[in-house]
Amino acid sequence: MRGKRIENCASRRYNSIGMARKKRSQFPKFSLPSVSVSLAPETRRMIISILCVAVGLILVLAFWGIAGPVGNALRIGFAYLVGDFKALIPLTLFVLAILFARRDGKDIREMFYFTMVVGICLMLVSFLGLIDLFFPDRAGIVGRAMASLEYLFGFWASVVALSAVFCTGFLMDFWELVTGFLEKRKLVLYEAHKQRELIELPREEKIKQESRMEPKERNAQIPVVQLKKQEQAVRMQKIFGPWEFPPLDLLSADGAKPSAGDIRVYAQIIQRTLEDFSIPVEMGSVHVGPTVTQYTLKPAQGVKLAHIVVLQNDLALALAAHPIRIEAPIPGQSLVGIEVPNKTFSIVRLRSLLEDLAWKQSSASLLVPLGRNVKGEPVFTDIAKLPHLLVAGATGTGKSIFIHSALTSLMYRNPPQLLKFILVDPKRVELTAYDGIPYLLSPVITDGRKAIVAMKWAITEMDRRYDLLLEEKCRDTNSFNAKPGRKSEDMLPSIAIVIDELADLMVAHGKELEGIIVRLAQMARATGIHLIVSTQRPSVEVITGLIKANITSRVAFQVASQVDSRTILDGAGAEKLLGRGDALFIS
């Protein structure tokens, strides 16, 4: 797939084995066929759960006296062991069955089985000990044995010790359940705290105003895009109240212009070098970009493009420039483009892109500037149409700057009521500055487990939104919000989930995280939930085949090898970029 070169908004461009003689045996050897049963871990867990439930039900029947002589023996034995609390035994087995059934696949190891059994046993014996301390001779011989701590430490010290043992067993079995519940609760509370009270303004009566425009101005046709944008702004103001966007003066202006050197001389060198290899060409236009200059040429009839591409190193030698990139052909044109690095680069700032007329006239609410192309023209993309974006490249090539530019541009176009962020920053240095802004659904997430909880919440929110769209018979959130009479508190804001470093999360929670990302990428578009994922390790362990298949829009910054480039773009090219914001974009 062919990519377009863009410039980043905040940077510059966008055995041998000896065998003994076999001794002949005097008697024939016979070997029995070996039978081995291999069960999947999930199957083993379910078998254990079923056995626990079955034994628990047998004990319940035995305690009721309807399990025959064996049941009577069990009832007498457990009454001797645990006294009046023999019902705790089947209850313990039922809890063990639930724990085995709910255990994730990544925890299938013998140590986890042992930990669960030990934890539930600690809870049982400590509870019986506490009962015997307060109600003597009620918890059987087990409770009496545990309560014997009173002779060593006294009553209250024994209560503290047995309570600590009970809590230890509880955490051994239910730690993940407790932490998951607390994290989800924290997210919900934070969202409720951050969501401002939206007051719907009363409808104002229409006031007829006399037009003071001249007839020519009155008949002038206003662009349809401008009208749609103005109507949307007035409607949003009536619903949410006034929201003042920050001024563009806060952003830095562009720096010095780029210098390409002597363009005419370079064009002659390119033409002469190709003619030396018997490739006649006709030079075309020259485009000076912020980082590279593109020389276009048209090969003669019958010349194969592959003959030009293989001369890349020869052209670099003749031009004394490295690296150069050949785009053959230029998309949409019958020309070949040769990109040569400029003598001096120009830093592309975000302000110049947000001041562009295309940015101001666009009605897309999730429009993001990518940078400038080789012609110096601004390049924008709508996140709602992508609908997800993968950003990859080596360290220090401009990925985080690109993320900052995307977040800033989104905040310049949307009020907090219509746009929410979930920011995941395992590096703890890039996105923490956004903590506390009204756009956040939760504080900036730096822990991997919390990130998984937040992503699972996004899936739950996606399912909830689909139910709402089904009830209202709407195709997406835009048509849902645009329905007449929709109250402000019922509107569905767009949600952008930004992950600044995917590799750190994939190392610790790879299988689980991959499934969540794939499901969101497949289904979340209509519900207004979008992913922007960044990584500095473009390997197949991080950018898996499933992730690539579901996130087709990608931005590739400079990488170390062609293998990394093919991992991102399914083609070469990113290894020849200049860094410092130079990137390739495919969609």
C-alpha positions in Angstrom: 0.0 0.0 0.0 1.4 3.3 -1.0 1.8 6.1 1.6 1.8 9.9 1.4 4.6 11.8 3.0 3.5 14.4 5.5 5.2 16.6 8.0 4.5 16.5 11.7 2.5 19.4 13.2 5.2 20.2 15.8 8.3 19.1 14.0 9.7 19.1 10.5 8.0 16.9 8.0 5.8 15.4 7.9 24.4 -33.8 15.4 26.2 -36.2 15.2 25.4 -39.1 17.6 27.5 -42.3 17.9 25.3 -45.3 18.0 26.4 -48.4 19.8 25.8 -51.8 18.2 22.5 -53.1 19.2 22.6 -56.3 21.1 20.2 -58.9 19.8 17.6 -59.8 22.4 16.9 -63.5 23.0 13.2 -62.9 23.7 10.9 -60.7 21.7 9.9 -57.4 23.3 6.4 -56.4 23.8 5.2 -52.8 24.6 1.8 -51.9 25.8 0.2 -49.0 24.0 0.5 -45.8 26.0 -2.7 -43.9 26.6 -2.5 -40.2 27.5 -5.4 -37.9 28.0 -4.6 -34.2 27.3 -7.2 -31.8 28.5 -7.3 -28.1 27.9 -6.8 -25.9 31.0 -10.3 -24.5 30.7 -11.7 -28.1 30.6 -9.7 -29.1 33.7 -11.0 -26.0 35.6 -14.6 -26.8 34.7 -14.2 -30.5 35.7 -12.9 -29.4 39.1 -15.8 -26.9 39.5 -18.3 -29.6 38.7 -16.7 -32.0 41.2 -16.8 -29.3 43.9 -20.5 -28.6 43.2 -21.3 -32.4 43.2 -19.5 -33.0 46.5 -21.2 -30.0 48.0 -24.6 -31.2 47.0 -23.9 -34.7 48.4 -22.9 -33.1 51.8 -26.1 -31.0 51.8 -28.2 -34.1 51.3 -26.1 -35.9 54.0 -26.7 -33.1 56.5 -30.5 -33.4 55.8 -30.3 -37.2 56.5 -31.3 -38.4 53.1 -27.9 -39.7 51.8 -27.9 -43.2 53.3 -25.5 -44.7 55.8 -22.5 -42.9 54.2 -24.3 -39.6 54.6 -25.0 -40.3 58.2 -21.3 -41.0 58.8 -20.4 -37.8 57.1 -22.9 -35.8 59.1 -21.6 -37.2 62.4 -17.9 -36.6 61.3 -18.4 -33.0 60.3 -20.5 -32.3 63.3 -17.5 -33.4 65.4 -15.1 -31.3 63.3 -17.0 -28.0 62.9 -19.8 -28.3 65.4 -23.0 -26.4 64.5 -21.4 -24.8 61.5 -21.1 -27.9 59.3 -23.1 -26.1 56.6 -20.0 -24.1 55.9 -18.4 -27.1 54.3 -20.7 -27.3 51.2 -20.7 -23.5 51.1 -16.9 -23.5 50.9 -17.0 -26.1 48.1 -19.5 -23.9 46.1 -17.3 -20.9 46.5 -14.3 -22.9 45.3 -16.3 -24.0 42.3 -17.1 -20.4 41.4 -13.5 -19.3 41.8 -12.2 -22.1 39.5 -14.9 -21.3 36.9 -14.1 -17.5 36.9 -10.3 -17.8 36.9 -8.8 -16.3 33.7 -6.8 -18.4 31.3 -3.6 -16.6 32.1 -3.8 -17.8 35.7 -4.0 -21.6 34.9 -1.0 -22.9 36.9 -0.8 -25.4 39.7 0.3 -22.6 42.1 -3.0 -20.8 41.6 -5.0 -23.9 42.4 -3.0 -24.3 45.5 -3.4 -20.6 46.4 -7.2 -20.7 46.1 -7.5 -23.9 48.2 -5.2 -22.5 50.9 -7.0 -19.2 51.0 -10.4 -20.7 51.4 -9.1 -23.1 54.2 -7.6 -20.2 56.0 -10.9 -18.3 55.9 -12.8 -21.4 57.2 -10.5 -22.3 60.1 -10.0 -18.7 61.3 -13.8 -18.1 61.2 -14.4 -21.2 63.3 -11.8 -20.0 65.7 -13.5 -16.7 66.1 -16.8 -18.4 66.7 -15.3 -20.6 69.4 -13.8 -17.6 71.1 -17.1 -15.8 71.4 -19.3 -18.9 71.7 -17.3 -21.8 73.2 -18.0 -25.4 72.2 -20.0 -24.4 69.2 -17.4 -24.7 66.4 -16.3 -28.3 66.9 -12.8 -29.6 67.4 -11.4 -27.3 64.7 -12.7 -24.2 66.3 -11.5 -25.3 69.7 -8.0 -25.9 68.3 -7.9 -22.4 66.8 -9.3 -20.8 69.9 -6.5 -22.4 72.0 -4.5 -19.3 71.0 -6.4 -17.6 73.9 -4.2 -19.5 76.4 -1.1 -18.0 74.7 -2.0 -14.5 73.8 -5.2 -13.7 75.6 -8.7 -13.1 74.2 -8.4 -9.8 72.2 -4.9 -10.6 70.8 -6.3 -14.0 69.6 -9.3 -12.1 68.0 -6.8 -9.8 66.1 -4.6 -12.7 65.0 -7.5 -14.8 63.7 -9.0 -11.8 62.0 -5.7 -11.2 60.2 -5.7 -14.8 59.1 -9.2 -14.5 57.7 -8.4 -11.3 55.8 -5.3 -13.0 54.4 -7.3 -15.9 53.0 -9.9 -13.5 51.7 -7.3 -11.5 49.7 -5.7 -14.7 48.4 -9.0 -15.6 46.7 -10.7 -12.3 46.0 -8.0 -9.7 45.5 -8.5 -9.3 41.7 -12.3 -9.1 42.2 -11.9 -6.3 44.9 -9.4 -4.3 42.9 -11.5 -4.5 39.7 -14.6 -3.3 41.5 -12.8 -0.4 43.1 -11.3 0.7 39.8 -14.6 0.6 38.1 -16.2 2.5 40.9 -13.5 5.1 40.8 -14.0 5.7 37.1 -17.8 6.1 37.6 -17.3 8.5 40.5 -14.8 10.5 38.6 -17.0 10.8 35.5 -19.9 11.9 37.7 -17.7 14.5 39.4 -16.3 15.8 36.2 -19.5 16.1 34.3 -20.8 19.6 34.7 -24.4 20.3 35.4 -25.8 21.1 32.0 -28.7 23.7 32.1 -30.9 23.8 29.1 -31.6 27.3 28.2 -35.3 28.3 27.7 -36.4 28.8 24.2 -36.2 32.4 23.1 -38.8 34.0 21.0 -37.8 34.8 17.5 -37.2 38.5 17.1 -37.6 39.9 13.7 -34.8 42.2 12.8 -34.7 44.5 9.8 -31.9 43.8 7.4 -29.5 46.6 6.9 -27.7 44.9 4.1 -27.5 46.2 0.6 -29.4 44.3 -2.1 -26.2 42.8 -3.5 -25.0 41.7 -0.2 -28.4 40.3 0.7 -28.5 38.1 -2.4 -24.9 36.9 -1.9 -24.7 33.2 -1.5 -23.2 31.9 1.7 -21.2 28.6 1.5 -23.2 25.6 2.6 -20.4 24.3 4.9 -20.3 27.7 6.6 -24.0 27.7 7.2 -23.9 24.1 8.6 -21.1 25.1 10.9 -22.8 28.2 12.2 -26.1 26.4 12.8 -24.2 23.7 14.7 -22.4 26.3 16.8 -25.7 28.1 17.6 -27.4 24.9 18.5 -24.6 23.7 20.8 -24.6 27.1 22.5 -28.3 26.9 23.2 -27.9 23.4 24.6 -24.7 23.6 26.6 -24.3 27.3 27.2 -21.3 29.4 26.1 -18.0 27.7 25.9 -15.0 29.9 25.1 -12.2 28.1 23.1 -8.6 29.2 23.8 -7.1 31.7 21.4 -4.6 30.6 18.8 -2.2 33.2 20.1 -1.2 30.6 22.7 0.5 28.6 20.0 3.8 29.3 18.4 4.1 30.6 14.9 6.1 29.0 12.1 9.9 29.5 11.9 12.2 30.1 9.0 11.3 29.0 5.5 13.1 25.9 4.1 16.0 26.1 1.7 16.3 23.5 -1.1 19.5 24.8 -2.6 20.0 25.3 -6.3 16.9 23.6 -7.7 17.9 24.0 -11.3 21.3 22.3 -10.8 19.8 19.4 -8.9 17.2 18.9 -11.7 20.0 18.8 -14.3 22.0 16.3 -12.1 19.0 14.0 -11.8 18.3 14.1 -15.6 21.9 13.6 -16.5 22.4 10.7 -14.1 19.4 8.8 -15.5 20.5 9.4 -19.0 23.9 7.9 -18.2 22.0 4.7 -17.5 20.0 5.0 -20.8 16.8 6.2 -19.1 15.6 9.4 -20.9 13.3 11.5 -18.8 11.5 14.8 -19.0 11.8 16.9 -15.9 8.6 18.3 -14.5 7.7 20.7 -11.7 9.5 21.0 -8.4 7.8 21.2 -5.0 9.6 22.5 -2.0 8.3 21.1 1.3 9.3 21.8 4.9 11.9 19.0 4.9 12.3 17.6 1.4 12.0 18.9 -2.1 10.2 16.7 -4.7 11.5 16.7 -8.2 8.9 15.2 -10.6 9.9 13.6 -13.9 8.2 11.8 -16.7 10.1 8.7 -18.2 10.1 8.1 -21.9 7.7 5.6 -23.5 8.8 2.0 -22.7 10.9 2.7 -19.7 10.1 0.5 -16.7 9.7 2.2 -13.4 11.7 -0.6 -11.7 14.7 0.6 -13.7 14.4 4.0 -12.0 13.8 2.7 -8.5 17.0 0.6 -8.5 19.1 3.7 -9.2 18.2 5.2 -5.9 21.8 4.9 -4.5 23.3 6.2 -7.7 21.1 9.3 -7.5 22.0 9.8 -3.9 25.7 9.7 -4.8 25.3 12.2 -7.6 23.2 14.6 -5.5 25.4 14.1 -2.4 22.2 13.7 -0.4 21.1 10.9 1.8 18.6 9.5 2.1 16.5 10.1 -1.0 13.1 8.5 -1.6 11.6 7.6 -5.0 7.9 7.5 -5.3 7.0 5.7 -8.5 4.5 6.6 -9.6 3.0 9.6 -7.7 -0.6 8.6 -6.8 -3.0 10.1 -9.3 -0.3 11.3 -11.7 1.7 9.8 -14.5 4.9 11.1 -12.9 7.8 9.8 -10.8 8.8 11.8 -7.7 12.3 12.0 -6.3 12.4 13.5 -2.8 15.7 15.1 -1.8 16.4 16.5 1.7 16.5 20.2 2.0 19.6 22.1 3.0 17.7 23.8 5.9 14.5 22.5 7.3 11.3 24.4 8.4 9.5 23.6 11.6 5.8 23.1 11.0 3.8 24.6 13.9 0.3 23.7 14.8 -0.9 27.3 14.7 -0.3 27.7 11.0 -2.5 24.6 10.4 -5.3 25.7 12.6 -5.3 29.1 10.9 -5.7 27.5 7.4 -8.9 28.1 5.6 -9.6 24.4 5.1 -9.5 23.9 8.9 -11.9 26.8 9.5 -14.4 25.9 6.9 -14.6 22.2 7.7 -17.7 21.0 9.6 -16.0 17.8 10.8 -15.8 17.9 14.6 -13.0 15.4 14.9 -10.7 16.9 12.3 -7.0 16.5 13.1 -4.1 18.1 11.2 -1.4 15.7 10.2 1.1 18.3 9.0 2.2 19.4 5.5 3.0 17.3 2.5 5.9 17.6 0.1 4.2 20.5 -1.6 3.8 22.4 1.6 0.1 22.0 1.6 -1.7 21.2 4.9 -3.0 17.7 5.3 -6.0 17.0 7.6 -7.9 13.8 8.4 -11.2 13.2 10.2 -10.9 10.7 13.1 -14.6 9.9 12.7 -14.0 8.5 9.2 -10.8 6.6 9.9 -12.1 5.7 12.6 -9.0 4.6 14.5 -5.4 5.5 14.1 -2.1 3.6 14.7 1.1 5.7 15.2 4.4 3.9 15.3 8.1 4.8 14.9 11.4 4.8 16.6 12.2 6.7 19.8 12.5 10.5 19.3 11.0 10.7 15.9 7.9 12.7 16.9 5.2 10.3 18.0 4.4 12.0 21.2 4.5 15.4 19.6 1.9 14.1 17.1 -0.3 12.9 19.9 -0.1 16.3 21.6 -1.0 18.1 18.4 -4.0 15.8 17.8 -5.3 16.3 21.4 -4.8 20.1 21.1 -6.6 20.3 17.8 -9.5 18.3 19.0 -9.9 20.6 22.0 -9.9 23.6 19.7 -12.9 22.2 17.9 -15.1 20.6 20.6 -16.4 21.7 24.0 -16.0 19.2 26.9 -19.7 18.2 26.7 -19.2 16.8 23.2 -15.7 15.2 23.6 -14.2 13.1 26.3 -10.7 11.6 26.6 -9.3 8.4 28.2 -5.6 8.9 28.3 -3.2 6.0 29.0 0.4 6.9 29.6 2.5 4.0 30.9 5.7 6.1 30.5 4.2 8.6 33.1 5.8 11.7 31.4 3.9 12.5 28.3 0.2 12.8 29.0 0.2 13.5 32.7 0.1 17.3 32.0 -3.5 16.8 30.9 -4.6 15.7 34.3 -7.5 17.8 35.6 -8.9 19.2 32.3 -12.7 18.9 31.9 -12.3 16.6 28.9 -11.1 13.7 30.9 -13.4 10.8 31.8 -10.9 9.5 34.4 -7.5 10.7 35.6 -4.6 10.0 33.3 -3.9 6.2 33.6 -0.4 5.1 34.2 -1.0 1.6 35.6 -1.5 -1.4 33.2 -4.2 -3.0 35.2 -6.1 0.3 35.4 -5.8 0.6 31.7 -7.4 -2.8 31.2 -10.3 -1.7 33.5 -10.8 1.5 31.5 -10.8 -0.4 28.2 -13.3 -2.9 29.5 -15.5 0.1 30.6 -15.3 1.4 27.1 -16.7 -1.9 25.8 -19.5 -1.7 28.3 -20.2 1.9 27.2 -20.2 0.8 23.6 -22.8 -1.9 24.3 -24.9 0.6 26.2 -24.8 3.1 23.3 -25.8 0.4 20.8 -28.8 -0.3 22.9 -29.7 3.4 22.9 -29.2 3.6 19.1 -31.5 0.6 18.7 -34.2 2.1 20.8 -34.0 5.5 19.0 -33.6 3.8 15.5 -30.4 5.8 14.8 -27.4 4.8 12.8 -24.7 6.6 14.9 -24.2 9.1 17.6 -24.4 12.1 15.3 -27.9 11.3 14.2 -28.8 10.5 17.8 -27.6 13.8 19.1 -29.2 15.7 16.2 -32.7 14.5 17.0 -35.1 17.4 17.7 -35.8 17.9 21.4 -32.7 16.0 22.6 -31.8 17.2 26.1 -28.2 18.1 26.8 -27.8 15.4 29.5 -29.0 12.7 27.1 -26.4 13.5 24.4 -23.6 11.1 23.7 -20.2 12.7 23.5 -17.4 11.3 21.3 -14.8 9.4 23.3 -11.1 9.3 22.2 -9.0 6.6 23.9 -5.3 7.6 23.5 -2.6 5.0 24.4 0.8 6.6 24.2 2.9 3.4 24.5 1.2 0.2 23.5 4.4 -2.0 23.9 4.5 -1.7 27.7 0.9 -2.8 28.0 1.3 -5.7 25.5 4.2 -7.1 27.5 2.1 -7.4 30.7 -1.4 -7.9 29.4 -0.9 -8.8 25.7 -3.6 -11.4 25.1 -6.3 -9.6 27.1 -5.5 -6.2 25.7 -5.4 -7.4 22.1 -8.9 -8.8 22.4 -10.2 -5.5 23.8 -8.5 -3.4 21.1 -9.8 -5.6 18.3 -13.4 -5.5 19.6 -13.4 -1.8 19.9 -11.8 -1.3 16.5 -14.4 -3.6 14.9 -17.5 -2.2 16.5 -17.0 1.2 18.2 -17.2 3.4 15.2 -21.0 4.0 15.2 -20.9 4.7 19.0 -18.4 7.5 18.7 -15.5 5.7 20.4 -12.2 6.1 18.7 -8.7 4.7 19.3 -5.4 6.5 18.8 -2.6 4.0 19.6 1.1 4.8 19.6 4.1 2.5 20.0 7.9 2.8 19.6 8.3 -1.0 19.1 6.8 -1.8 15.7 7.2 -5.5 16.0 4.7 -8.3 15.3 4.5 -9.0 19.1 3.1 -5.5 19.6 1.4 -4.7 16.4 -0.2 -8.1 15.9 -2.0 -9.2 12.8 -5.4 -8.8 14.3 -4.6 -5.2 15.4 -3.3 -4.3 11.9 -6.3 -5.9 10.2 -8.7 -3.7 12.3 -6.8 -0.4 12.4 -6.1 0.3 8.8 -5.2 4.0 9.2 -1.6 4.3 10.2 1.1 7.0 10.6 4.7 5.7 10.3 7.6 7.8 11.6 11.2 6.9 11.0 12.1 3.3 11.9 15.4 1.5 12.1 14.9 -1.2 9.4 12.7 -2.1 6.4 11.2 -4.9 8.5 9.8 -2.4 10.9 8.4 -0.4 8.0 6.7 -3.4 6.6 5.2 -4.2 10.0 3.6 -0.8 10.1 2.8 0.0 6.5 3.0 -3.4 4.8 5.6 -1.8 2.6 9.0 -0.2 2.7 9.7 3.5 3.0 9.6 4.5 6.7 13.3 3.5 7.1 14.3 6.3 4.7 12.5 9.1 6.5 14.6 11.9 8.1 13.1 11.8 11.6 12.1 14.8 13.6 8.5 14.5 12.5 8.9 13.2 9.0 6.2 10.6 8.5 4.2 8.5 6.1 0.4 8.3 6.3 -1.8 5.6 4.8 -5.6 5.3 5.1 
